[in-house]
Amino acid sequence: MPARDLGVEGWHKPWSGGNGGNCLEAMKLADGRVAVRQSSDPDGPALIYTDGEIRAFIQGAKAGEADFLLS
């Protein structure tokens, strides 16, 4: 879905990390899903995840299941 279709209000940058503005932004949608977009391309695509998908991702990341991406 084009991120611009979701509006400009409500986006948060929970994963900003001093990397020159290349951050992920997330928005909780009214139906409980979560939209994610690239902050440097706010008019680009937004990926939409269900509550269960985003919950599994966050819990897995906390448990170290994505640590392989850092090495």
C-alpha angles and dihedrals in degrees: 000000000000107000091221088067088066094057131235100274124086101031116135131191104219091155102048111134114172092272099135097277097306095132138142117242125201134196128191108225124217092253093054098259120125125230120206126192140168109259093216089058106040092163092050127091125311119210113219120211130186119240089255093051095050091043091052091048094050094044091047092049090050089051091053097251091133097045090107087072090065097057 
